[in-house]
């Protein structure tokens, strides 16, 4: 991770940690860097946060000032920016979103011309430019040249690109959804107008919640981080299935017909089994992160499917998949990557793929997810002054080691730094919920006792 960019872009409180000036300067760099040999072409999308408009205009102005042509998808999903960048020949893409964070945060995600997260080498150059110490092509660049006259870039609407993405997802469906009652929780975010239209086009009876964004209600008691609302809705309205997205719709969690959560681990399991049955799981492996549940691994073992474990972050999952030719991977949180169809997690694609398995096997979601027994897990986020200092504290580490020794082979503890927020995440997994809570709290108490917590 760099000074500004974490595992999922440059994220911070809008107007404070992430300002319009930051956005303008990033735009200036991108327009210049990708335009050194030709007029750069850059595609930009945003979510529904009030500050997304400010950042969109600022970054676009910076790009055009450096001579780039900017195509605005407007309110759209992160995976749609990835798709358009990849299929329409753009030099790069930008998504303005803080994903599942509250409305007052925002972020800038950079995507390369292949629809993947931007290379770390380019991110490092962006950071150098923001800090006034950029050196490239054998010379320092304190200031970048301004485009003038006909070299000034243009800024145009490109909602057609977003529509092509929607058409692409619709084309992937091999079954009609006719007769299925589907509930969608769009988190008052990027998916609010895209996901319902796709499901309606495929014939489903679509029922929606949290599809009235006002700039300040994105993720507010809604979406994949607040699944309880969708669970109630599915049961009360007798839905066949429910899907919840996060703010930029690169995540999806599901709710079965009984109102029970089906998380990313269970989604990976049921789709991997479906692929294996059809001979499509070419490496016979699923790529997970260290946060995946014990229950997933036990179920995969029983199904004769192998797995890889990466650091937390969908970028690490994707890197492993590309390097080893794996076809499915993701996170418990609902970032699921299908490399045959996308270069990033895509919540709407994930929900379509779950529908495909349900229809192909003629089974309800509850039956498909049943083989995965989820072990109790407690995750406590502790806001700290300095993540590295807190993580390396000898007494904190001794507390973690003591918990690990007490759990032995019956569970595990994982303490890690958040890639996007000033948090230490303490996770304990064990056969008993109360034991999980007590052991996790022991480490949290030590963090507080040593003065790391704020």
C-alpha positions in Angstrom: 0.0 0.0 0.0 1.1 3.5 -0.7 0.7 6.8 1.0 -2.6 7.6 -0.6 -3.7 4.4 -2.4 -4.7 1.3 -0.5 -5.8 -2.1 -1.7 -9.0 -0.5 -3.3 -7.9 2.9 -4.4 -7.5 6.3 -2.8 -10.1 6.6 -0.1 -10.9 9.2 2.5 -13.4 11.6 3.9 -14.5 13.7 1.0 -13.3 17.3 1.2 -10.8 16.3 3.9 -8.8 13.1 3.3 -9.7 13.2 -0.4 -10.3 16.6 -1.9 -11.3 18.1 -5.2 -7.6 19.2 -5.6 -6.5 15.6 -5.2 -8.9 14.5 -7.9 -7.8 17.3 -10.2 -4.1 16.5 -9.8 -4.7 12.8 -10.3 -6.6 13.7 -13.5 -3.8 15.9 -14.6 -1.3 13.0 -14.2 -3.5 10.4 -15.9 -4.2 12.6 -18.9 -0.5 13.5 -19.3 0.9 10.0 -18.6 -1.3 8.1 -21.0 -1.2 10.9 -23.5 2.6 11.1 -24.1 2.3 9.4 -27.5 -1.3 10.0 -28.4 -4.4 11.7 -27.2 -5.4 9.7 -24.1 -8.9 8.2 -23.9 -10.2 7.8 -20.3 -13.6 6.5 -19.1 -15.0 7.7 -15.8 -17.9 6.4 -13.6 -19.2 7.3 -10.2 -21.6 6.2 -7.5 -24.5 8.1 -5.9 -22.6 10.0 -3.1 -23.1 13.7 -3.0 -19.3 14.2 -3.3 -19.0 12.0 -6.3 -20.1 14.8 -8.6 -17.5 17.2 -7.2 -14.8 14.6 -7.7 -16.0 13.6 -11.1 -15.9 17.1 -12.4 -12.5 17.8 -10.8 -10.8 14.7 -12.1 -12.3 15.2 -15.6 -11.1 18.8 -15.7 -7.6 17.7 -14.8 -7.6 15.1 -17.6 -8.9 17.5 -20.2 -6.4 20.1 -19.1 -3.7 17.6 -19.8 -5.2 16.9 -23.3 -7.2 13.7 -22.6 -10.7 13.0 -24.0 -12.9 12.0 -21.1 -16.0 9.7 -21.5 -18.5 10.0 -18.6 -20.6 6.9 -17.8 -22.2 8.9 -14.9 -23.8 6.8 -12.1 -22.7 3.3 -12.8 -20.9 0.3 -11.2 -17.2 -0.4 -10.8 -17.4 -3.5 -13.0 -19.1 -1.6 -15.8 -16.1 0.8 -15.9 -13.8 -2.2 -16.0 -15.9 -3.7 -18.9 -16.0 -0.5 -20.9 -12.3 0.2 -20.4 -11.5 -3.3 -21.6 -13.9 -3.6 -24.6 -13.9 0.0 -26.0 -10.1 0.5 -26.1 -9.6 3.1 -23.4 -6.2 3.8 -22.0 -7.6 3.6 -18.5 -10.7 4.0 -16.4 -11.6 5.7 -13.2 -14.4 4.8 -10.7 -15.3 7.4 -8.1 -16.6 5.4 -5.1 -15.9 4.4 -1.5 -17.7 1.1 -2.0 -19.4 0.1 1.2 -18.2 3.1 3.2 -20.6 5.8 4.5 -21.7 8.6 2.2 -19.3 11.1 3.6 -16.3 9.0 2.5 -15.3 8.7 -1.1 -12.6 7.1 -3.2 -10.9 7.1 -6.6 -10.2 3.6 -8.1 -7.9 3.4 -11.1 -8.4 0.7 -13.7 -6.0 -0.1 -16.6 -6.9 -0.6 -20.2 -7.4 -4.3 -19.7 -10.1 -3.7 -17.1 -7.9 -4.7 -14.2 -6.8 -2.7 -11.2 -4.1 -0.3 -12.2 -0.5 -1.5 -12.0 1.3 -0.6 -8.8 4.1 1.0 -10.8 1.7 3.5 -12.2 0.1 4.1 -8.8 3.5 4.9 -7.4 4.0 7.5 -10.1 0.6 9.1 -9.3 1.7 9.3 -5.6 5.0 10.8 -6.5 3.2 13.5 -8.6 0.9 14.3 -5.7 3.9 14.7 -3.4 5.8 16.9 -6.0 8.6 14.4 -6.6 7.7 12.8 -9.9 10.6 11.7 -12.0 10.0 10.0 -15.4 11.8 9.7 -18.7 15.0 10.8 -17.1 13.8 14.2 -15.7 11.8 15.6 -12.8 8.2 16.8 -13.4 7.3 19.4 -10.7 4.6 20.7 -13.1 3.0 19.0 -16.0 2.4 20.8 -19.3 -1.0 22.2 -19.9 -2.8 21.4 -23.2 -3.7 24.5 -25.3 -5.7 25.3 -28.4 -6.8 22.1 -30.2 -4.9 19.9 -27.8 -7.3 20.6 -24.9 -9.3 17.4 -24.2 -13.0 17.0 -24.5 -15.5 15.7 -21.9 -18.5 13.8 -23.3 -21.4 11.8 -22.0 -21.1 8.1 -22.7 -24.2 6.5 -21.2 -24.1 4.2 -24.3 -21.1 2.5 -22.7 -23.1 1.7 -19.6 -25.9 0.3 -21.7 -23.5 -1.9 -23.6 -22.4 -3.3 -20.3 -26.0 -4.1 -19.3 -26.5 -5.8 -22.7 -23.4 -7.9 -22.1 -24.7 -9.1 -18.7 -28.1 -9.9 -20.2 -26.4 -11.9 -23.0 -24.7 -14.2 -20.5 -28.0 -15.6 -19.1 -28.8 -19.0 -20.5 -32.2 -19.4 -18.8 -35.3 -17.2 -18.6 -36.1 -15.9 -15.1 -39.8 -15.9 -15.8 -41.9 -16.8 -12.8 -39.1 -16.2 -10.3 -39.8 -13.6 -7.5 -36.5 -11.8 -7.0 -35.8 -9.1 -4.4 -32.9 -6.7 -5.0 -31.3 -4.4 -2.3 -29.4 -1.9 -4.3 -28.0 0.0 -1.3 -29.1 3.4 -2.8 -25.9 3.0 -4.8 -24.6 2.3 -8.2 -26.8 -0.6 -9.0 -30.1 1.2 -8.2 -31.2 1.6 -11.8 -29.0 -1.0 -13.5 -29.7 -4.3 -11.6 -33.6 -4.1 -11.7 -33.6 -3.4 -15.5 -31.3 -6.4 -16.1 -33.5 -8.8 -14.1 -36.7 -7.4 -15.6 -35.2 -8.0 -19.1 -34.6 -11.6 -18.2 -38.2 -12.1 -17.2 -38.1 -12.0 -13.4 -40.7 -10.5 -11.1 -38.5 -7.8 -9.6 -39.0 -6.3 -6.2 -36.6 -3.6 -5.0 -35.6 -1.9 -1.8 -33.1 0.9 -1.3 -33.4 2.3 -4.8 -33.9 6.0 -4.0 -30.5 7.5 -3.7 -30.4 11.1 -2.4 -26.6 11.6 -2.1 -26.4 10.8 1.6 -28.2 7.4 2.0 -25.8 5.1 0.1 -25.2 2.0 2.3 -27.3 3.6 5.1 -28.8 0.5 6.8 -28.9 -1.0 3.3 -27.1 -3.3 0.9 -24.6 -6.1 1.5 -23.3 -4.6 4.8 -26.8 -4.5 6.3 -28.3 -7.7 5.0 -31.0 -7.9 7.7 -33.3 -5.6 5.8 -33.3 -7.9 2.8 -33.7 -11.0 4.9 -36.9 -9.6 6.4 -38.2 -8.5 3.0 -37.6 -11.9 1.4 -39.5 -13.7 4.2 -42.4 -11.2 4.5 -43.0 -11.1 0.7 -42.3 -14.8 -0.1 -39.5 -14.2 -2.5 -37.7 -17.0 -4.2 -34.3 -15.3 -3.6 -32.8 -12.0 -2.7 -29.6 -10.2 -3.7 -27.9 -7.3 -1.9 -25.2 -5.2 -3.5 -22.8 -2.6 -2.0 -22.3 1.0 -2.9 -20.5 0.4 -6.2 -22.0 -3.1 -6.9 -18.7 -5.0 -7.1 -20.1 -7.2 -4.2 -23.1 -9.4 -3.8 -24.5 -11.3 -0.9 -27.6 -13.5 -1.3 -30.6 -14.4 0.8 -32.3 -17.8 0.3 -36.1 -18.3 0.3 -36.1 -18.8 4.0 -34.4 -15.5 4.7 -31.0 -17.0 5.5 -27.8 -15.3 4.5 -25.7 -17.0 1.7 -22.3 -15.3 1.9 -19.4 -15.2 -0.5 -17.9 -18.4 0.8 -21.2 -20.3 0.1 -21.6 -18.6 -3.3 -18.1 -19.8 -4.3 -18.9 -23.3 -3.1 -22.1 -23.7 -5.0 -20.8 -22.3 -8.2 -17.5 -24.2 -8.1 -19.5 -27.4 -7.7 -21.7 -26.5 -10.6 -18.6 -25.8 -12.7 -17.0 -29.1 -11.6 -20.1 -31.1 -12.6 -19.9 -29.6 -16.1 -16.1 -30.0 -16.5 -15.6 -26.2 -16.4 -13.5 -26.0 -13.2 -10.3 -26.3 -15.3 -7.8 -26.3 -12.4 -10.2 -27.8 -9.9 -9.4 -25.0 -7.5 -11.2 -22.1 -5.9 -9.2 -19.0 -4.8 -10.1 -17.7 -1.4 -8.6 -15.3 1.1 -7.4 -15.9 4.6 -10.8 -14.6 5.9 -12.8 -17.5 4.3 -14.6 -19.7 6.8 -13.4 -23.2 8.0 -16.7 -24.5 6.8 -16.0 -23.6 3.2 -12.8 -25.6 3.2 -14.4 -28.6 4.8 -17.2 -28.6 2.2 -14.7 -28.2 -0.7 -12.7 -31.1 0.7 -15.8 -33.2 0.6 -16.6 -32.2 -2.9 -13.1 -33.0 -4.1 -12.3 -29.4 -4.9 -8.9 -27.8 -4.0 -8.3 -24.2 -3.0 -5.8 -21.4 -2.7 -5.5 -18.8 0.1 -4.4 -15.2 -0.5 -4.1 -12.0 1.5 -7.4 -10.1 2.0 -8.3 -8.0 -1.0 -9.9 -8.9 -4.4 -6.8 -7.7 -6.2 -4.8 -10.5 -4.6 -7.4 -13.0 -5.5 -7.4 -11.8 -9.1 -3.6 -11.9 -9.3 -3.6 -15.5 -8.1 -6.3 -16.5 -10.5 -4.5 -15.0 -13.5 -1.1 -16.4 -12.6 -2.5 -20.0 -12.1 -5.4 -20.1 -14.6 -8.1 -20.5 -11.9 -11.7 -19.7 -13.0 -13.4 -18.7 -9.8 -12.4 -16.9 -6.6 -13.4 -14.3 -4.1 -14.1 -13.1 -0.6 -16.5 -14.0 2.1 -17.8 -10.4 1.8 -19.2 -11.1 -1.6 -16.4 -10.0 -4.0 -16.7 -12.9 -6.5 -14.5 -13.0 -9.6 -15.4 -15.1 -12.7 -12.3 -14.7 -14.9 -14.1 -16.0 -18.0 -16.5 -13.1 -17.9 -14.9 -10.2 -15.9 -11.6 -8.8 -14.6 -13.0 -7.6 -11.3 -15.7 -8.6 -8.8 -19.1 -7.9 -10.2 -22.1 -8.1 -7.9 -24.8 -8.2 -10.6 -22.9 -10.9 -12.6 -22.6 -12.9 -9.3 -26.4 -12.7 -8.8 -27.0 -13.8 -12.4 -24.7 -16.8 -11.9 -26.5 -17.8 -8.7 -29.8 -17.7 -10.7 -28.2 -19.9 -13.4 -27.3 -22.6 -10.9 -30.8 -22.5 -9.3 -32.5 -22.8 -12.6 -30.1 -25.4 -14.0 -30.3 -27.7 -11.0 -34.0 -26.9 -10.3 -33.2 -26.4 -6.6 -33.8 -23.5 -4.1 -30.8 -21.6 -2.9 -31.1 -23.1 0.5 -30.3 -26.6 -0.8 -27.4 -25.4 -2.9 -25.7 -23.7 0.0 -26.6 -26.4 2.6 -23.4 -28.4 2.5 -21.4 -25.4 3.8 -21.6 -25.3 7.6 -20.4 -21.8 8.7 -18.3 -21.8 11.8 -19.1 -19.0 14.3 -16.9 -16.0 13.6 -16.4 -12.7 15.4 -14.8 -9.8 13.7 -14.0 -6.6 15.7 -12.7 -3.5 14.0 -10.6 -1.2 16.2 -9.9 2.3 15.0 -6.2 3.0 15.8 -3.7 5.9 15.7 -1.1 3.9 13.7 -1.9 0.6 12.1 1.7 -0.6 11.7 2.7 0.4 15.3 -0.4 -1.3 16.7 0.2 -4.5 14.7 3.8 -4.7 15.7 3.4 -4.0 19.4 5.1 -6.9 21.3 2.4 -7.2 23.9 -0.4 -7.2 21.3 1.4 -9.9 19.4 1.9 -11.9 22.6 -1.9 -11.7 23.2 -2.6 -12.9 19.7 -0.2 -15.8 20.2 -1.8 -16.8 23.4 -5.2 -16.9 21.8 -3.9 -19.0 18.9 -2.3 -21.5 21.4 -5.6 -21.7 23.3 -7.6 -22.4 20.1 -5.1 -25.0 18.8 -6.6 -27.0 15.9 -10.2 -26.1 16.9 -10.2 -22.6 15.4 -8.0 -19.6 14.5 -7.3 -16.0 15.1 -6.4 -13.5 12.4 -5.3 -9.9 13.2 -4.6 -7.7 10.2 -4.6 -4.1 9.1 -7.4 -2.7 7.0 -6.3 -1.8 3.5 -8.7 1.2 3.2 -9.3 2.5 6.7 -7.3 3.3 9.9 -8.4 0.0 11.5 -7.0 -3.1 13.0 -9.3 -6.1 12.3 -9.4 -8.8 14.9 -11.1 -12.0 13.8 -11.6 -15.2 15.8 -13.2 -18.4 14.5 -14.2 -21.3 16.8 -16.9 -23.8 17.4 -18.6 -21.6 20.0 -19.8 -18.0 19.5 -19.2 -17.0 23.1 -15.7 -18.3 23.0 -15.0 -16.4 19.7 -16.3 -13.1 21.3 -14.2 -13.6 24.5 -11.0 -14.4 22.7 -11.3 -11.5 20.2 -12.2 -9.1 23.0 -9.0 -10.1 24.8 -6.9 -8.8 21.9 -9.0 -5.7 21.6 -8.6 -5.0 25.2 -4.8 -5.2 24.9 -4.9 -2.8 21.9 -6.8 -0.3 24.1 -4.6 -0.9 27.2 -1.5 -0.1 25.2 -3.1 3.2 23.9 -3.4 2.3 20.3 -7.1 2.7 20.0 -8.8 6.1 19.3 
